[in-house]
Amino acid sequence: MELSVTGKTMTEFKEHENLAEPPALAGRWTVCAMLFVATSINYMDRQVIAILKPVLAQTTIHLQPFFPGWPTVEASINLSERQFGNIVFMFQIAYMLGVIFAGRFIDRVGCRKGYPVVTGLWSLAAMGHALVTSVFGFGVARFFLGLGESGNFPAAIKATAEWFPPKERSLATGIFNSGACMGAILAPAIVPWVALHFGWRAAFLTTGVFSASWIVWWSVSYRTPRESMDWTRGEVIVPPPGPRPGIFKLLSHRQAWGFMMGKFLTDPVWWFFLFWLPGYFSSHFNLDLSHLGAPLVVVYCVSSIGSIYGGWLPRGYVMLGMALKPARLAAMLTCACLVLPMVFAGGVKSEWVAVALLSLAAAAHQGWSANLFTTVPDMFPHKYVGTVVSFGTLAGAAGGAIFAQVTGNILQITHSYVPLFMYAAFAYLLALLVLRTLAPGLKRAVLEG
């Protein structure tokens, strides 16, 4: 007989999954707002170097001083495509190493204490870029940035699982995940202006004040609502005796591998957007630093809409009569199909046609990402969510590291973005096929009892 810690059978627990959800917690949308701001800061920090890539590829840059007496010339580092790929690779490797421990760290110390620690680490590393003088120095700074930023999504997804019932999780995830778009919007709006008037080093210092303010806000405001509430089952359960399942125990479940492969195949596309779209617009359409902002802002503004609408989309399918988990998969299929027109982006001649194609793809990616993240609390109890999300983040970072090396070498040799956009267009359908094969129906993993 399969007994749970409350004395109920596993069959009874499965029946509980479909019962009415518990009352929604007051204050959950304030938590969502804090997650949104943290994710915005996270993406501002990581995108600064991508926006400055055309400047860093020069030996010197000419400034337009905002104050009389400010220097008019600043030395740069003559960065090549391959060197830029190596710098991105260092970030991805650190991100990959960091998430090995980030999820376990967040699960152990909790979101309230753990989130400010990782935020402080990545913020110091981001500002440290202003001190470097070589490609090697950038690699070191990006490495520590990756270590800190690896904790953002495990912490955010865990906080979402703690505060939101299942039917609201994808919407909440979509909202805070749209912070990635907001950060990517703010960065091209702020960084070029700062770099042109104060130099590229000053551009790396712009987010420090935001990070410090957020850490205070989070530390004062955030509390874990109920340590042992498993929202997905809709009841309070007693924590099981004995040790928590280890990493290898969690990895023995196909559900974890389905999520990991989804991240491995599709995360590199978003990294490609963040780190190489400024270079694409600069080289393909001859845009200088002062004209890069507009197309990037449009792409990421549209992507933020996709994040929120994509997070809502499963609820729309539920309203049409579908059960929640099939609705989640239907939303992911919709997003995967909307990415496909991006295959033509490498050959278009019009800057704004490219913007339209990439905006649709970025929006679809964000909708996909919001729902992919939400499959973890669908399949695992919330106290393991941070660890499982860290597995997926690790897999996504590994895919991003491989793709960074491939991208740098392809662009160094061929100067063509066509093969890169071809992979990006079909990655999501492949990832969905793998997820449905490894975790059919998003069946819940049985870890206890």
Summary of the structure (lengths in Angstrom):
residues: 449
radius of gyration: 21.8
end to end distance: 9.8
largest distance: 80.6
contacts: 1679
relative contact order: 0.16
helix: 76%
strand: 3%
